[in-house]
Structure formats: C-alpha cells, structure tokens
Amino acid sequence: MSEQTLEGPLELAIPQDDLILPFQAEQADVLGRLVKLGPTVDTILSRHAYPEPVSRLLGEAVALTAMLGAALKSEGKLILQATTDGPVDLLVADYQVPGELRGYARFDAERVAELEGDDDAALLGEGHLAMTIDRGVDSERYQGVVPLEGESLTEAADTYFRQSEQLPTFIRLAVARHYRAANGGEGAWTWRAGGLLVQKLTREGGVSSAKDFEEDWTRAKMLAETVEDHELLDPMLPPDRLLYRLFHEEKVRVYRAIPLTTYCSCSRERVEELLGRFSPEDLVDMVVDGEVWVTCEFCNARYHFDPAEFGVEQD
C-alpha cells in the first residue's frame, strides 16, 4: 500500500469525496480512517422517502460501516445490523470489497413522527448491534454482538470495540443535508456524511511502555476530539488537509485512498429464483393488480411477474 507523510497542506492525488483515507499518526502510534461521503450516501438515502431523522441515522450507519469495512484487504463483506424495539427497529448497512456500500432502515412512521422536534430522542431502542464479516463461501463468518440500550450508534460502536475487540477507539460520525449550488440554475439539497475512527493498536511490555501507551492514546484522542462536524462534511476541505490539521504534530502519514460507490445485488433473475422457493399459496398475498410484485429493500427497485409462472391461480 502506497503512503505519504503529510509535511504540510500538500496537494496530493487524493479524491475529495466518496472515499476512505487510511492514516497513521506515528508519534502517538495510532491508526485511523477518515471517510467523506457525498453522492454515494445521497443516492442511498434518497432512494427511500425516509423521515429526516431516519436518514441521518442510516447515514451514520453507512459511514461507520465504510470505516470498519475498509479493514478487509481482500474479497469479503462487512454487515452492520441493529435490531431494536425502538422507532427504527431494523438498521442494515453493508460494505463490500473493494468499496461498495448499501443500506436501508425499517421504521414505525407514527413513532418517528411523535419524536419530531426532539433532537435528543433515541431512534434506536433496546436490542442488539451485530457486526458480521463474511469473507466468502470458503471461510467461516465472524460475528460480534453487543447489546443496545437506547444509546446512539456511536456509543453502541464504542461499546462493541471495548467489549468485543478490546481496542481503545475514538469514533466521530456526522450527517447533514448540504445545499449544492448550480451554475446558472436552481441548486439542490443533498445528503453528506463523514466520520473519523482512531485506534491504538500496539503495546509493548513493561511499566514504562504502559505509561507511554496511556499518554500516547490520551494525546491522540484529545486531538481527534477537536474535529468538528462541519469539517467532516465540508466538500471543499480535502481529507488530507483535515488530517494534517488534526495530527500534524504527530507526524501523520496517509495511505492509498479507497474510492466508494453504491451497489445492490438484486436482479430480476435472483428475485425470480427466490420466488420459486415459495408455494403458490404463499405467493397469493404478493399479487397486486394481477401481478406478483417484489420491491428491493436496499435500492427500492420493483420487479413484477406473471403469477401463472409460479402456479398461482387467480379468480
């Protein structure tokens, strides 16, 4: 993996949007990843008519999943899934190597509407947060699960790293709508998301090294905590400049950026194969206006079929 030390606010060959930028702060001996999302997260969120709080929550999940999934070096997928008794009872985001994202949220519209105007209201209730790594058919899945107790997604992820990974970790997530001006025409509001993850990964033995470990981590965390939401979301602030701004005293080094895009694995053929596993009796409830309709929960694509193909008899 190529790398470059940031000796100043240099103009590097790094995209400014829809990317993950891995980095290392050498003095503090920490590793991290910065994610900046523009059109990719806007596409994911705009496919569904989510209420604004739900869009923000799903945007956070997508940004977090991107930062975590970037640790996969070869083929594979990371799946983040929150199952709760809250207004949003299911939240799913996937990262697929080399940098493909998708996500969706299931929610109770009435319960979400009741929370309107309450910025501190919890959309996630009690339940579980699971992070699954699927490296393919020839490898076993790894899954880490932590309880959800109504906290934010950031807090739940922090609990995951403390309990499952036992890694000192700092996470900051930001999601907001951004007004994009258009030359000679009317502008538009689009979604943006960003995130910063910093981890202390190494520790040598001995009393003095334990003290150095704590001092290095405290210093790195304090620097990371100075990041502002608007810095993570600003499309005009290059990611390398943001990292230099935060960690220039720690000799920050960046690695090759990972470009991000959206994806969906649905297709007419796959949906048809899935429907073929149901009995005609089970498919009756899917018939609308004389056709079997299926909508993809991720990309919102709709597929329709002749019920007779699956032996469904209509009156």
PyMOL commands that set and color helices and strands:
alter all, ss='L'
color gray80, all
select helices_A, chain A and resi 39-46+52-69+109-114+153-165+207-224+229-233+239-250+268-275+280-286+307-310
alter helices_A, ss='H'
color red, helices_A
select strands_A, chain A and resi 3-5+19-25+30-37+77-84+88-96+100-107+126-134+142-149+169-182+185-200+252-255+258-259+261-262+287-288+291-295+302-305
alter strands_A, ss='S'
color yellow, strands_A
deselect
rebuild
show_as cartoon
